[in-house]
């Protein structure tokens, strides 16, 4: 599978937009997002790209998961092929977490907007200056 700028952006969109549109349930337990909900089977933005393993039960930032386990062991083949660094996985997870907190009534919309803008700026800095797909897809929340 050849990874292009467009396929990376589409991967991010396919991961996050269903949560933002309330088409995919959040993995939210005990006032916190989890990678895999043992109660509902729902996964968070990073959790949905994890292979089965002990990392699914880990409590902490995505970057910490990758400090404890190798990305190739943790992530599905498709997700690993994106070659996102651990700090960028944190950005993806933060958008999800803030959307989940908003859904639960503890966060304002502006906080999600700032998080999405940060995700796009980081993507632009780390992966490609062309962020048209991301900008267009996330426009309703910015």
CNS distance restraints for C-alpha pairs under 8 A (distance, minus, plus):
assign (resid   1 and name CA) (resid  81 and name CA) 7.83 0.50 0.50
assign (resid   3 and name CA) (resid   7 and name CA) 5.97 0.50 0.50
assign (resid   3 and name CA) (resid   8 and name CA) 6.73 0.50 0.50
assign (resid   3 and name CA) (resid  81 and name CA) 6.93 0.50 0.50
assign (resid   3 and name CA) (resid  82 and name CA) 6.48 0.50 0.50
assign (resid   4 and name CA) (resid   8 and name CA) 6.19 0.50 0.50
assign (resid   5 and name CA) (resid   9 and name CA) 6.25 0.50 0.50
assign (resid   5 and name CA) (resid 127 and name CA) 7.50 0.50 0.50
assign (resid   5 and name CA) (resid 128 and name CA) 6.70 0.50 0.50
assign (resid   5 and name CA) (resid 130 and name CA) 7.86 0.50 0.50
assign (resid   6 and name CA) (resid  10 and name CA) 6.05 0.50 0.50
assign (resid   6 and name CA) (resid 133 and name CA) 7.35 0.50 0.50
assign (resid   7 and name CA) (resid  11 and name CA) 6.01 0.50 0.50
assign (resid   8 and name CA) (resid  12 and name CA) 6.45 0.50 0.50
assign (resid   8 and name CA) (resid  82 and name CA) 6.08 0.50 0.50
assign (resid   9 and name CA) (resid  13 and name CA) 6.24 0.50 0.50
assign (resid   9 and name CA) (resid 131 and name CA) 7.58 0.50 0.50
assign (resid   9 and name CA) (resid 133 and name CA) 6.38 0.50 0.50
assign (resid   9 and name CA) (resid 134 and name CA) 5.98 0.50 0.50
assign (resid  10 and name CA) (resid  14 and name CA) 5.93 0.50 0.50
assign (resid  10 and name CA) (resid 133 and name CA) 7.32 0.50 0.50
assign (resid  10 and name CA) (resid 134 and name CA) 7.73 0.50 0.50
assign (resid  11 and name CA) (resid  15 and name CA) 6.07 0.50 0.50
assign (resid  12 and name CA) (resid  16 and name CA) 6.16 0.50 0.50
assign (resid  12 and name CA) (resid  92 and name CA) 7.55 0.50 0.50
assign (resid  12 and name CA) (resid 134 and name CA) 7.89 0.50 0.50
assign (resid  13 and name CA) (resid  17 and name CA) 5.49 0.50 0.50
assign (resid  13 and name CA) (resid 134 and name CA) 6.81 0.50 0.50
assign (resid  13 and name CA) (resid 137 and name CA) 6.77 0.50 0.50
assign (resid  14 and name CA) (resid  18 and name CA) 6.91 0.50 0.50
assign (resid  15 and name CA) (resid  19 and name CA) 7.81 0.50 0.50
assign (resid  15 and name CA) (resid  45 and name CA) 6.05 0.50 0.50
assign (resid  16 and name CA) (resid  20 and name CA) 6.42 0.50 0.50
assign (resid  16 and name CA) (resid  45 and name CA) 6.58 0.50 0.50
assign (resid  16 and name CA) (resid  92 and name CA) 7.59 0.50 0.50
assign (resid  16 and name CA) (resid  95 and name CA) 7.63 0.50 0.50
assign (resid  16 and name CA) (resid  96 and name CA) 6.68 0.50 0.50
assign (resid  17 and name CA) (resid  21 and name CA) 5.96 0.50 0.50
assign (resid  17 and name CA) (resid 137 and name CA) 7.74 0.50 0.50
assign (resid  17 and name CA) (resid 138 and name CA) 7.63 0.50 0.50
assign (resid  18 and name CA) (resid  22 and name CA) 6.03 0.50 0.50
assign (resid  18 and name CA) (resid  23 and name CA) 4.86 0.50 0.50
assign (resid  18 and name CA) (resid  24 and name CA) 5.40 0.50 0.50
assign (resid  19 and name CA) (resid  23 and name CA) 5.93 0.50 0.50
assign (resid  19 and name CA) (resid  24 and name CA) 5.10 0.50 0.50
assign (resid  19 and name CA) (resid  25 and name CA) 6.75 0.50 0.50
assign (resid  19 and name CA) (resid  26 and name CA) 6.96 0.50 0.50
assign (resid  19 and name CA) (resid  96 and name CA) 6.99 0.50 0.50
assign (resid  19 and name CA) (resid  99 and name CA) 7.42 0.50 0.50
assign (resid  20 and name CA) (resid  96 and name CA) 7.82 0.50 0.50
assign (resid  20 and name CA) (resid  99 and name CA) 6.43 0.50 0.50
assign (resid  25 and name CA) (resid  42 and name CA) 6.27 0.50 0.50
assign (resid  25 and name CA) (resid  43 and name CA) 7.85 0.50 0.50
assign (resid  26 and name CA) (resid  33 and name CA) 7.55 0.50 0.50
assign (resid  26 and name CA) (resid  42 and name CA) 6.39 0.50 0.50
assign (resid  26 and name CA) (resid  43 and name CA) 6.72 0.50 0.50
assign (resid  26 and name CA) (resid  44 and name CA) 6.04 0.50 0.50
assign (resid  26 and name CA) (resid 100 and name CA) 6.16 0.50 0.50
assign (resid  27 and name CA) (resid  33 and name CA) 5.60 0.50 0.50
assign (resid  27 and name CA) (resid  34 and name CA) 5.56 0.50 0.50
assign (resid  27 and name CA) (resid  35 and name CA) 6.76 0.50 0.50
assign (resid  27 and name CA) (resid  36 and name CA) 6.25 0.50 0.50
assign (resid  27 and name CA) (resid  37 and name CA) 5.26 0.50 0.50
assign (resid  27 and name CA) (resid  40 and name CA) 7.72 0.50 0.50
assign (resid  27 and name CA) (resid  41 and name CA) 7.77 0.50 0.50
assign (resid  27 and name CA) (resid  42 and name CA) 4.98 0.50 0.50
assign (resid  27 and name CA) (resid  43 and name CA) 5.07 0.50 0.50
assign (resid  27 and name CA) (resid  44 and name CA) 5.24 0.50 0.50
assign (resid  28 and name CA) (resid  32 and name CA) 5.55 0.50 0.50
assign (resid  28 and name CA) (resid  33 and name CA) 4.33 0.50 0.50
assign (resid  28 and name CA) (resid  34 and name CA) 6.01 0.50 0.50
assign (resid  28 and name CA) (resid  37 and name CA) 7.04 0.50 0.50
assign (resid  28 and name CA) (resid 100 and name CA) 7.19 0.50 0.50
assign (resid  29 and name CA) (resid  33 and name CA) 6.13 0.50 0.50
assign (resid  29 and name CA) (resid  34 and name CA) 6.78 0.50 0.50
assign (resid  29 and name CA) (resid  37 and name CA) 7.09 0.50 0.50
assign (resid  33 and name CA) (resid  44 and name CA) 7.04 0.50 0.50
assign (resid  33 and name CA) (resid  97 and name CA) 6.30 0.50 0.50
assign (resid  33 and name CA) (resid 100 and name CA) 7.54 0.50 0.50
assign (resid  34 and name CA) (resid  43 and name CA) 7.29 0.50 0.50
assign (resid  34 and name CA) (resid  44 and name CA) 6.47 0.50 0.50
assign (resid  34 and name CA) (resid  47 and name CA) 7.80 0.50 0.50
assign (resid  34 and name CA) (resid  56 and name CA) 7.92 0.50 0.50
assign (resid  34 and name CA) (resid  57 and name CA) 7.46 0.50 0.50
assign (resid  34 and name CA) (resid  58 and name CA) 7.88 0.50 0.50
assign (resid  34 and name CA) (resid  59 and name CA) 6.81 0.50 0.50
assign (resid  35 and name CA) (resid  43 and name CA) 5.43 0.50 0.50
assign (resid  35 and name CA) (resid  44 and name CA) 5.10 0.50 0.50
assign (resid  35 and name CA) (resid  45 and name CA) 7.74 0.50 0.50
assign (resid  35 and name CA) (resid  46 and name CA) 6.65 0.50 0.50
assign (resid  35 and name CA) (resid  47 and name CA) 4.22 0.50 0.50
assign (resid  35 and name CA) (resid  48 and name CA) 7.51 0.50 0.50
assign (resid  35 and name CA) (resid  56 and name CA) 5.30 0.50 0.50
assign (resid  35 and name CA) (resid  57 and name CA) 6.72 0.50 0.50
assign (resid  35 and name CA) (resid  58 and name CA) 7.43 0.50 0.50
assign (resid  36 and name CA) (resid  41 and name CA) 6.21 0.50 0.50
assign (resid  36 and name CA) (resid  42 and name CA) 5.88 0.50 0.50
assign (resid  36 and name CA) (resid  43 and name CA) 4.50 0.50 0.50
assign (resid  36 and name CA) (resid  44 and name CA) 6.64 0.50 0.50
assign (resid  36 and name CA) (resid  47 and name CA) 5.97 0.50 0.50
assign (resid  36 and name CA) (resid  48 and name CA) 7.86 0.50 0.50
assign (resid  36 and name CA) (resid  56 and name CA) 5.65 0.50 0.50
assign (resid  36 and name CA) (resid  57 and name CA) 6.79 0.50 0.50
assign (resid  37 and name CA) (resid  41 and name CA) 4.93 0.50 0.50
assign (resid  37 and name CA) (resid  42 and name CA) 5.28 0.50 0.50
assign (resid  37 and name CA) (resid  43 and name CA) 6.24 0.50 0.50
assign (resid  38 and name CA) (resid  42 and name CA) 7.97 0.50 0.50
assign (resid  43 and name CA) (resid  47 and name CA) 5.07 0.50 0.50
assign (resid  43 and name CA) (resid  48 and name CA) 5.09 0.50 0.50
assign (resid  44 and name CA) (resid  48 and name CA) 5.89 0.50 0.50
assign (resid  44 and name CA) (resid  93 and name CA) 7.56 0.50 0.50
assign (resid  44 and name CA) (resid  96 and name CA) 7.06 0.50 0.50
assign (resid  45 and name CA) (resid  49 and name CA) 7.38 0.50 0.50
assign (resid  45 and name CA) (resid  92 and name CA) 6.89 0.50 0.50
assign (resid  45 and name CA) (resid  93 and name CA) 5.73 0.50 0.50
assign (resid  45 and name CA) (resid  96 and name CA) 6.04 0.50 0.50
assign (resid  46 and name CA) (resid  50 and name CA) 6.76 0.50 0.50
assign (resid  46 and name CA) (resid  62 and name CA) 7.27 0.50 0.50
assign (resid  46 and name CA) (resid  89 and name CA) 7.04 0.50 0.50
assign (resid  46 and name CA) (resid  92 and name CA) 7.40 0.50 0.50
assign (resid  46 and name CA) (resid  93 and name CA) 6.10 0.50 0.50
assign (resid  47 and name CA) (resid  56 and name CA) 6.61 0.50 0.50
assign (resid  49 and name CA) (resid  75 and name CA) 5.66 0.50 0.50
assign (resid  49 and name CA) (resid  76 and name CA) 5.57 0.50 0.50
assign (resid  49 and name CA) (resid  79 and name CA) 6.03 0.50 0.50
assign (resid  50 and name CA) (resid  56 and name CA) 7.22 0.50 0.50
assign (resid  50 and name CA) (resid  74 and name CA) 5.44 0.50 0.50
assign (resid  50 and name CA) (resid  75 and name CA) 4.41 0.50 0.50
assign (resid  50 and name CA) (resid  76 and name CA) 5.58 0.50 0.50
assign (resid  51 and name CA) (resid  73 and name CA) 7.48 0.50 0.50
assign (resid  51 and name CA) (resid  74 and name CA) 5.61 0.50 0.50
assign (resid  51 and name CA) (resid  75 and name CA) 5.52 0.50 0.50
assign (resid  51 and name CA) (resid  76 and name CA) 5.44 0.50 0.50
assign (resid  52 and name CA) (resid  56 and name CA) 6.91 0.50 0.50
assign (resid  52 and name CA) (resid  74 and name CA) 7.80 0.50 0.50
assign (resid  53 and name CA) (resid  74 and name CA) 7.35 0.50 0.50
assign (resid  54 and name CA) (resid  58 and name CA) 6.94 0.50 0.50
assign (resid  55 and name CA) (resid  65 and name CA) 6.58 0.50 0.50
assign (resid  55 and name CA) (resid  69 and name CA) 7.73 0.50 0.50
assign (resid  55 and name CA) (resid  74 and name CA) 7.02 0.50 0.50
assign (resid  58 and name CA) (resid  65 and name CA) 7.14 0.50 0.50
assign (resid  60 and name CA) (resid  64 and name CA) 6.36 0.50 0.50
assign (resid  60 and name CA) (resid  65 and name CA) 7.23 0.50 0.50
assign (resid  61 and name CA) (resid  65 and name CA) 6.68 0.50 0.50
assign (resid  61 and name CA) (resid  90 and name CA) 6.52 0.50 0.50
assign (resid  62 and name CA) (resid  66 and name CA) 6.59 0.50 0.50
assign (resid  62 and name CA) (resid  86 and name CA) 6.73 0.50 0.50
assign (resid  62 and name CA) (resid  87 and name CA) 7.76 0.50 0.50
assign (resid  62 and name CA) (resid  89 and name CA) 6.14 0.50 0.50
assign (resid  62 and name CA) (resid  90 and name CA) 5.21 0.50 0.50
assign (resid  62 and name CA) (resid  93 and name CA) 7.08 0.50 0.50
assign (resid  63 and name CA) (resid  67 and name CA) 6.35 0.50 0.50
assign (resid  63 and name CA) (resid  86 and name CA) 4.71 0.50 0.50
assign (resid  63 and name CA) (resid  87 and name CA) 5.67 0.50 0.50
assign (resid  63 and name CA) (resid  89 and name CA) 6.89 0.50 0.50
assign (resid  63 and name CA) (resid  90 and name CA) 5.87 0.50 0.50
assign (resid  64 and name CA) (resid  68 and name CA) 6.43 0.50 0.50
assign (resid  65 and name CA) (resid  69 and name CA) 6.13 0.50 0.50
assign (resid  66 and name CA) (resid  70 and name CA) 5.82 0.50 0.50
assign (resid  66 and name CA) (resid  71 and name CA) 5.86 0.50 0.50
assign (resid  66 and name CA) (resid  74 and name CA) 7.91 0.50 0.50
assign (resid  66 and name CA) (resid  86 and name CA) 6.28 0.50 0.50
assign (resid  69 and name CA) (resid  73 and name CA) 6.92 0.50 0.50
assign (resid  69 and name CA) (resid  74 and name CA) 6.76 0.50 0.50
assign (resid  70 and name CA) (resid  74 and name CA) 6.35 0.50 0.50
assign (resid  71 and name CA) (resid  75 and name CA) 5.70 0.50 0.50
assign (resid  71 and name CA) (resid  80 and name CA) 6.70 0.50 0.50
assign (resid  72 and name CA) (resid  76 and name CA) 7.53 0.50 0.50
assign (resid  72 and name CA) (resid  77 and name CA) 7.52 0.50 0.50
assign (resid  72 and name CA) (resid  80 and name CA) 6.03 0.50 0.50
assign (resid  75 and name CA) (resid  79 and name CA) 5.81 0.50 0.50
assign (resid  75 and name CA) (resid  80 and name CA) 5.59 0.50 0.50
assign (resid  76 and name CA) (resid  80 and name CA) 6.10 0.50 0.50
assign (resid  77 and name CA) (resid  81 and name CA) 6.11 0.50 0.50
assign (resid  78 and name CA) (resid  82 and name CA) 6.91 0.50 0.50
assign (resid  79 and name CA) (resid  83 and name CA) 7.60 0.50 0.50
assign (resid  80 and name CA) (resid  84 and name CA) 7.55 0.50 0.50
assign (resid  84 and name CA) (resid  88 and name CA) 5.96 0.50 0.50
assign (resid  84 and name CA) (resid  89 and name CA) 6.58 0.50 0.50
assign (resid  85 and name CA) (resid  89 and name CA) 6.60 0.50 0.50
assign (resid  86 and name CA) (resid  90 and name CA) 6.43 0.50 0.50
assign (resid  87 and name CA) (resid  91 and name CA) 6.59 0.50 0.50
assign (resid  88 and name CA) (resid  92 and name CA) 6.48 0.50 0.50
assign (resid  88 and name CA) (resid 119 and name CA) 7.80 0.50 0.50
assign (resid  88 and name CA) (resid 122 and name CA) 7.58 0.50 0.50
assign (resid  88 and name CA) (resid 123 and name CA) 7.79 0.50 0.50
assign (resid  89 and name CA) (resid  93 and name CA) 6.18 0.50 0.50
assign (resid  90 and name CA) (resid  94 and name CA) 5.98 0.50 0.50
assign (resid  91 and name CA) (resid  95 and name CA) 6.51 0.50 0.50
assign (resid  91 and name CA) (resid 115 and name CA) 7.74 0.50 0.50
assign (resid  91 and name CA) (resid 118 and name CA) 7.77 0.50 0.50
assign (resid  91 and name CA) (resid 119 and name CA) 5.70 0.50 0.50
assign (resid  92 and name CA) (resid  96 and name CA) 6.64 0.50 0.50
assign (resid  92 and name CA) (resid 119 and name CA) 6.99 0.50 0.50
assign (resid  93 and name CA) (resid  97 and name CA) 6.04 0.50 0.50
assign (resid  94 and name CA) (resid  98 and name CA) 6.04 0.50 0.50
assign (resid  94 and name CA) (resid 115 and name CA) 7.10 0.50 0.50
assign (resid  95 and name CA) (resid  99 and name CA) 6.22 0.50 0.50
assign (resid  95 and name CA) (resid 112 and name CA) 6.49 0.50 0.50
assign (resid  95 and name CA) (resid 115 and name CA) 5.81 0.50 0.50
assign (resid  95 and name CA) (resid 116 and name CA) 6.29 0.50 0.50
assign (resid  95 and name CA) (resid 119 and name CA) 7.95 0.50 0.50
assign (resid  96 and name CA) (resid 100 and name CA) 6.17 0.50 0.50
assign (resid  97 and name CA) (resid 101 and name CA) 6.18 0.50 0.50
assign (resid  98 and name CA) (resid 102 and name CA) 6.12 0.50 0.50
assign (resid  98 and name CA) (resid 107 and name CA) 6.94 0.50 0.50
assign (resid  98 and name CA) (resid 111 and name CA) 7.29 0.50 0.50
assign (resid  98 and name CA) (resid 112 and name CA) 5.96 0.50 0.50
assign (resid  99 and name CA) (resid 103 and name CA) 6.15 0.50 0.50
assign (resid  99 and name CA) (resid 112 and name CA) 6.48 0.50 0.50
assign (resid 100 and name CA) (resid 104 and name CA) 6.31 0.50 0.50
assign (resid 101 and name CA) (resid 105 and name CA) 6.29 0.50 0.50
assign (resid 101 and name CA) (resid 106 and name CA) 5.37 0.50 0.50
assign (resid 101 and name CA) (resid 107 and name CA) 5.57 0.50 0.50
assign (resid 102 and name CA) (resid 106 and name CA) 5.48 0.50 0.50
assign (resid 102 and name CA) (resid 107 and name CA) 4.41 0.50 0.50
assign (resid 102 and name CA) (resid 108 and name CA) 6.19 0.50 0.50
assign (resid 102 and name CA) (resid 109 and name CA) 7.07 0.50 0.50
assign (resid 103 and name CA) (resid 107 and name CA) 7.99 0.50 0.50
assign (resid 107 and name CA) (resid 111 and name CA) 6.98 0.50 0.50
assign (resid 108 and name CA) (resid 112 and name CA) 7.32 0.50 0.50
assign (resid 109 and name CA) (resid 113 and name CA) 6.50 0.50 0.50
assign (resid 109 and name CA) (resid 141 and name CA) 7.82 0.50 0.50
assign (resid 110 and name CA) (resid 114 and name CA) 6.27 0.50 0.50
assign (resid 110 and name CA) (resid 142 and name CA) 7.92 0.50 0.50
assign (resid 111 and name CA) (resid 115 and name CA) 6.27 0.50 0.50
assign (resid 112 and name CA) (resid 116 and name CA) 6.17 0.50 0.50
assign (resid 112 and name CA) (resid 141 and name CA) 7.19 0.50 0.50
assign (resid 112 and name CA) (resid 142 and name CA) 7.82 0.50 0.50
assign (resid 113 and name CA) (resid 117 and name CA) 6.18 0.50 0.50
assign (resid 113 and name CA) (resid 141 and name CA) 5.68 0.50 0.50
assign (resid 113 and name CA) (resid 142 and name CA) 4.56 0.50 0.50
assign (resid 114 and name CA) (resid 118 and name CA) 6.14 0.50 0.50
assign (resid 114 and name CA) (resid 142 and name CA) 7.52 0.50 0.50
assign (resid 115 and name CA) (resid 119 and name CA) 6.23 0.50 0.50
assign (resid 116 and name CA) (resid 120 and name CA) 6.27 0.50 0.50
assign (resid 116 and name CA) (resid 138 and name CA) 7.34 0.50 0.50
assign (resid 116 and name CA) (resid 141 and name CA) 7.82 0.50 0.50
assign (resid 116 and name CA) (resid 142 and name CA) 7.15 0.50 0.50
assign (resid 117 and name CA) (resid 121 and name CA) 6.12 0.50 0.50
assign (resid 117 and name CA) (resid 142 and name CA) 7.23 0.50 0.50
assign (resid 118 and name CA) (resid 122 and name CA) 6.02 0.50 0.50
assign (resid 119 and name CA) (resid 123 and name CA) 6.11 0.50 0.50
assign (resid 120 and name CA) (resid 124 and name CA) 6.10 0.50 0.50
assign (resid 120 and name CA) (resid 131 and name CA) 7.09 0.50 0.50
assign (resid 120 and name CA) (resid 134 and name CA) 6.85 0.50 0.50
assign (resid 120 and name CA) (resid 135 and name CA) 7.27 0.50 0.50
assign (resid 121 and name CA) (resid 125 and name CA) 6.18 0.50 0.50
assign (resid 122 and name CA) (resid 126 and name CA) 5.99 0.50 0.50
assign (resid 123 and name CA) (resid 127 and name CA) 5.37 0.50 0.50
assign (resid 123 and name CA) (resid 128 and name CA) 6.61 0.50 0.50
assign (resid 123 and name CA) (resid 129 and name CA) 7.97 0.50 0.50
assign (resid 123 and name CA) (resid 131 and name CA) 7.74 0.50 0.50
assign (resid 124 and name CA) (resid 128 and name CA) 4.85 0.50 0.50
assign (resid 124 and name CA) (resid 129 and name CA) 4.61 0.50 0.50
assign (resid 124 and name CA) (resid 130 and name CA) 6.83 0.50 0.50
assign (resid 124 and name CA) (resid 131 and name CA) 6.39 0.50 0.50
assign (resid 125 and name CA) (resid 129 and name CA) 6.79 0.50 0.50
assign (resid 131 and name CA) (resid 135 and name CA) 6.06 0.50 0.50
assign (resid 132 and name CA) (resid 136 and name CA) 6.05 0.50 0.50
assign (resid 133 and name CA) (resid 137 and name CA) 6.05 0.50 0.50
assign (resid 134 and name CA) (resid 138 and name CA) 6.06 0.50 0.50
assign (resid 135 and name CA) (resid 139 and name CA) 5.83 0.50 0.50
assign (resid 138 and name CA) (resid 142 and name CA) 6.59 0.50 0.50
